[in-house]
Every structure is written in structure tokens, then in C-alpha cells.
Amino acid sequence: MSDIAYYHNFVTSLVFTIVVETCVIFAILKGFLRNREVSSKRLLFAGIFVNFATVPYVWFIIPGVMSTSSANALIISEPVVFVIEAIFYWFVLEVDLKTALLLSLVANATSYFLGPLLRDAGLWIYW
């Protein structure tokens, strides 16, 4: 993991994940569910903080602890991140558990599948 390209890929993916997942939670809560109780400031904080807290685990901690590739670690890390982020949304955004699970599931699925789709279409590059 000492290859500088890996760290560049991490930073690019972190920024991508923050932007995508924050937009998703905004769209679901403010657009689809029309929740007026959760402030935009709190949503922005949640989208940024939760990804800064979980993405490094996916890229560095879990692959290191499991002594496996990042691809194999995703099988373990993505479900764990889904649960952790749902719990975070539940407490920080003060939404019900069902909504928190929905936010986490849709946000994670969107960022997980959108990245490879954009790369395959030639629309996303690592810097």
C-alpha cells in the first residue's frame, strides 16, 4: 500500500464518495421524503463526516487487518459500512431507523456502482 498511485486513487475516491453520497442523502430527505426538520447544514455535515470516518476503513484498515486485497475486503467492509452509516444517520440526523437504513443503502449503492460505470464509460479518471 505504499504506492503513491494508491493514495491518489483513495483521495479521488473519497471526494467522489462524499459528493455522491451527500447529494443522495439530500435528494432523499429534502426531495423525495420532503423532510423539513433536518437542516441542510446538518445534512452536509453528515454526508462529509460519515464518509471521512468510514472510507479509510474500506481502503486501509480492513484490507490491512484481513491481509487481503482491497477487492476482497469489500465483501466484508461494505456491509459493515452500510450498518455504521445507517446508525450514524439515525442518531445525527434524528430520523427513524427505517429512513436511516434507506439513506445508507441508497447512498452506498449509488457511489459503489456509479464509480465503475463512469470509469468504464471513460468519464472518470483517477488523478
N, C-alpha and C positions, 0 to 999 in steps of 0.2 A: 504494500500500500504506500510505499514511499515515492511512487511515480508521480511527478508533478501533474501530469495529464489527468490522473485520477482525482486530484484535488480540484482541478479546474472543472472537471465534469461534475463533481459534488456541488461546487458553488453555483454553477449554472442550473443544475437540477434543483437545488434548494430555492433559488429565486423563482424558477418556473413553478415549483410546487406551491410556494407562498402565494404567488399571483393567481394561479388557477384555483387553489382551494379557498382562498379568501373570496374570490369572485363567486364561487359556487355557494358558499355559506350566505353571502349577501343575497344572491339570487333566490335561494330557497326561503330564507327568513323574511326578507323585505318584499320580494316579488311574489313568489308562489304562496307562502303562508300569510303574507301581509301582517307580519308581526311588528307592531309599533312600540312595543315595550323595550326591546333590546336596542340600545343606541348604536349608531353607526360606528362611533368611537370604540365601543366595546367589541363589536364585530371585527373591526380592523385589528385591534389588539389580539383577539382570539386567533384570527387567521395567521397572524405573523408569529405570535408566541408559540402556539402549539406545534407549528412546523419547525421552528428553531429548536424546539425541545425533542422532537421525535425523529426528524430526518437524519441527524447524525448517528442515531442508534441503528438505523437501517443501513447506512453506508459504512460505519466504522465499528461500532460496539458489537452488534450481533455477529457479523462475519468474523470478527476477531475472537470472540468468546467461543463460537462454534468451530473455529478453524476451518471455515469453508468459504466458498466463493460468495460474492455478493448475490449472484443469481439464486443460489441455493438458500441463502439466508432469507431471501424474500418470502419463501414459503412459510417461514416462522414469523418473520418481522411484520409483514403486512397485516395479518390478523391481530397481532399484539398492538400495533399502532392504531388500528381501527378502534379497538376497545379503549385504549388510553385516550385517544382524541375524543371519543364519544363521552367518556366520563368528564373530561375537561370541559367540553361544550355544555354538558349537563349542569355542572357547577358554576362555571364562569358566566355563561350566557343566561343561566337560570331558566332554561327551557325544560320541558318534560323529557323523560328518558327516551321516549319514542322519537321525539324530534331530534334529540342529540344523536341517536343511532342513525337516523336518516341523514343528518348533516355529515357525519363522519363517513358513512358508507358512500354517499354520492360524491363527496369531495375527494375521497381517496381513490375511488374508481375512476373518476374523471382525470385526475392527474396521472394515475398509473397507466391508463390506456391512451390518453392524449399524447403523451411524450413520444412513445414509439410510433404512433400514427404520423405525427409531424415529422419525425426523423425519416421514416420510410418514404414520405412524400417529398423529402428534400427541403422541408420548411423549417427545420430546427437543427441547429448545429451547436456543438459544444464549442466554447471559445478557448 
